[in-house]
Amino acid sequence: MAPPPTPPRRERLKRLFVEYGALAIAVHYTIYVLVLLGLALVMLQRTPAAPLTSAQTLGVLAAAYVANKLAMPLRALGTLALTPLLRALWRRRRKPAGCDLPPGPAS
């Protein structure tokens, strides 16, 4: 018997956002910003020094934005993989709420 088909990536991403909420959104946009800045820095290193307001710099930023949009499937996979891992690490490091209470009388 064949296993059930996996849902499309977009549907899995929607379910992830519903299940993990703000953590999934924060992970997704953190990856987005890091990739965009990384691409912009790599492209700016290849061009001669120019003022930040020059047309050349704006072109580099536009190219980094387009490249970042093309990397969306990889960013989605990163979000799907990292969010459950980060939630597990967060829960493991967080103390239970009752740890700071003094021991009660034994009854």
Protein Blocks (a to p, Z undefined) as FASTA:
>chain_A
ZZdddddfklmmmmmmmmnmmmmmmmmmmmmmmmmmmmmmmmmmmpccddfkbmklmmmm
mmmmmmmmmmmmmmmmmmmmmmmmmmmmmmmmpccfklmpccdddZZ
